[in-house]
Amino acid sequence: MSNILYYELNIDYIIETYCVNTDKPELQCNGKCHLSKQLQLVSQETNDSEGNLITNIISESFFPVYFQSEDTINFDTSLLTIVRLQNFYYSENYAYKLDYQLLKPPIS
């Protein structure tokens, strides 16, 4: 996997330096010939049949990796409704009833 990452990060350098098909632009090799050679070397080192199969699949059908910038999403905030739920119920079972006429200062 590191070979593929190295290829993607240095694709221009690999095309200029290692590509054997620079005289045939209709092949659109873009350095994939060098990548397949590197992957074959790795597969020979591993001697694992499953690993060889995976590297062959990757080298035969290689899709370049690219970065796409994150798009901002704008949406209408008036469409959003916020519902507040009460976690408990509180009831006021009393009332303030003050009779101010009964409160007279004492006469001496």
Buried (B, 14 or more C-beta within 10 A) or exposed (E): EEBBEEBBEEBEEBBEEBBEBEEEEEEEBBBBBBBBBBBBEBBEEEEEEEEBEBBBEBBEEBEEEEEEEEEEEEEEEEEEEEEEEEEEEEEEEEEEEEEEEEEEEEEE
